[in-house]
């Protein structure tokens, strides 16, 4: 409208053609479009790049609006080859029913947990990653990685989990019907530690949706568009990613706390 007025068109005629009120036009001209809150831009850029040591508190919608104004966006999840990894290798070992169903809510840590395995495809092969995710604190309490989906990786995962498990805890550990979760050694160690094993139905990833969501975030924030020269370098960066997930990645669900801060709340009270 300003350009047409500069060419000599009358404002009244332009408003009539556009179906606009003169008051609305004057209001818009007196308040040109601009960032609603330019102040948070620096903090949003730091948070996005993980360069900030702390985190300023602001509304999530303010962060999203600021990111849109800056043109900062995450890649959209798409179907790729890495999503087609399937650890199921037929009827091996015993199965358990789904103890938790799809109820992933927990009042606190060490009540309900999920585990699964995925692979990050690389030019030299695949980095296989298996975490144990606490549904209450959203913390990755244990993880292991290997160049192949073998039981040595699962044994390492369970070693790390049991080393951290508080005395007297009897969590339910939910996973799929993959070969590693049906293995006698895995099931026996869970029973001996007092951990209740729960399994989703065969071929139904929604039954293990909470852990699948973790993998989705990791692909978006850690894996997508990156390549490593070898497995050891990818494993080192995976460890740094897990550490950030637990100690630096704040959650709206946890009222702005990191998983570690949420877990330590009862200890500080």
N, C-alpha and C positions, 0 to 999 in steps of 0.2 A: 504494500500500500504506500509506503514511503517513496518507493521508486516511481510509482504512477503519479503521485503528487508532485514529484520533482519534474515530471514531464508536462505538468500544467493541468492535470485532472483535478476537478473539484472534490473536496473531501465528502460533501454531502451526497454527491452522485455515486462515489465509490462505496460509501456505507450502504446506500440503497441497493446497489447491485449485489453486494456481499451479504445483505441481510443482517447487518450488525448495528448495534446501538452506538450512538456517538459517545456515551459515557464509558462503555466498555473499551472502545478504541482509545480514548484519551487515557484511560487507566493503564492499558498495555503499553502505550508509548511512553508514559511517565515512569514505567518500571521495566526496563529492558531485561531480557532473559540473561541469567548469569548463575553461577554456582550458588546454591542456597547457603552452604556453609563451606567456604574455601579453606577454613582453618584445618579440618581433618585430612587434607590431601596428603600432606607429608607423612602423617601417621599411617594412612591407608597404604601408601606405597611401601613403607617399611614393613608393615604386617604382611603384605602380599609377597614380598621378597624374603621374608623370614630373617630380616637383618636386625629387627628390633629386639632388645633384651627384655623389654616389658611390653605391656599392652594397655593403651588408654581405653577407658570404658566409654562406649558410645552405642547408640541404637543400631541394630543390625541393618535396618532399612537405610539409615544414614550412610553406613559403610557401602551398601550396594549402590545407592544413588551416586556417591562420590566416585566409586569405581566405574560406573557407566559414564560419568562426565569425563573421567580420565582415559576412557577407552581400555581399561584393564579388565580382562575377562579370562576365565578358565576355559580350556577346551571342552567341547561337548562330548560326552561319552558315546562312542560308536562301537558297533560290532566289529571286532578284529580277531585275528587268529588266536591271540593270547586268551580270549574269552572262551575258547573251545577246548581248553585243557580239561580232561576228565580223568580223575584218579580211579574210577570204578573199573575193576578188572574181573568181574564175575563173582560167583558165590564162593568166597574164601572166608573161613572162620564163622563166628556167630554174630548175630545181630541183637540189638536192643530196641525196645519201643521208644517212641518219642515221649519223654517224661515231661518236658516243658511245652510241647506243642509249638504254637507260634507266640506264646506269651514270653516275650523277651524282657519284660519289665522286671526290675529288681529294686528292693528298698535300699540296698547297700552293696559294697563289694563282697566277693567270695561267696555269693549265693548262686548265681547262674552265670555260666561262661560258655563261650562258643569256640570251636576250632575248625579249621579246614586247611586245605593246601591249594596253592595256586602257583603258576609259573610265569616269569617275566622273560619273554623270548628275546634273545640276543643273537648277534651274528655268529658267536662261538658256541651257542647252545641255549640252554634255559636255566635261569636261576630260580630254583624251587624254594618257595617261602611258606612256612607254616607257623601261625601265631596261635596263642590262646587269648581270647578277648573277653574281658569282664563286662557283662551287660550292665552292672550297677555303676561302676566308676568309668566305663568306657576306656579302660586302660589295657594295653597289651602287656599282660603280666609275664608272658614268656614268648619266645620265638626261636626259630631255628631256620637255617637256610642250607641248601646243598645244591650240587650240580645235577642231581638226579633224585627222583622221589623214592628214596629207600627208607628202610626202617631205622637206620642209624640216625637219620634226621629226626624221626619221631622219638627215639630214645633220648636224644639230646634235648628235645622240646620238653619231654616229661621230666627229665632231670632238673631243668630250670624251673618248671612249674612247681614241683614238689619242694624245691629249695626255698621258694618264696611263700608257700601256703602256710597260713597261721595255724597254730596248734588248735585242734578242735573243730576246724572248718570242714564242712562236708558239702562242697558245692556240687551242682549238677553241671556236667560238661557235655555240651550238645555238639554233635558233628554229623557228617553225612555217612553213607554206607560205603565209603571208600575202603580199599583193601587195608590201608594202614589202621583204620579204626576198628576193623573186624579181627585184626591179628590177635592171637592168643596172648602174646607178650604184652601188648598194649592194654588189653582188657584186664589181664591179671594184675598189672601194676596199678590200674585205676581202682580196682576192687580193694587191693591191699592198702591203698592210701585213703579209703573211705570216700572216694569220688563216685558219684552216681552217673553212670553213662547214659546218654540220651542220643538217639539217632533220628535224623529226618528220613522221610520216605525216599525210596530209590528214585532218582531222576527228578526230584522236586526241590529246586534250589530255594524256593520261597520259604520252605521249612527251616532253612538256615540263613534267613534273610539278613539278620543282624551282622553276621560275619561276612557275608557277601557284600554288604554295604561298606565294610572296612576295606575290602579289596578294591571296590570301586573308587573310594577316596584315594587310596594309595596309587592306583593307576593314574588318576588325574593329577595328583600333587607330586608324585615321585617318579613314576616310570615313563609317562608319555613323552615321546620325543627325545629320549635320552638313550645313550649306548655306552657300555663300559668295555674296556679292553680285555678284561678277563673276569672270572667268577669272583676272585678274592676282592677286587676293587668294588664290584657290585655288592658283595656282602658287607663290606665296611660302610658303604653308603646306606645300605638297608638298616644297619644298626643306628646310624645317625638319624634316619627317618623315624625309626621307632622311638628313639629318645625324644625327638621333637614332639611326636604324637603324645607321649606321656607327660612331658614337662612343659611344653611350650604352646600346644594347640588348645586354645580355650573353647569351651562348648556353651552354647545357649542352654542346652538341656541341663548342664551342671551349674547354671546361673553365673556364667562367666569364669568358672574355675577350670583349671587344667585337671586331667584325670588324677595326677599325683596329689594336687591340692585337695581335691574332693576326697580321695582315700585317706589323707592325713587329717581331715577335719575332726573325727572323733578323738584322735590322739591329742589334738591341740585344745580340745574343749575342757 
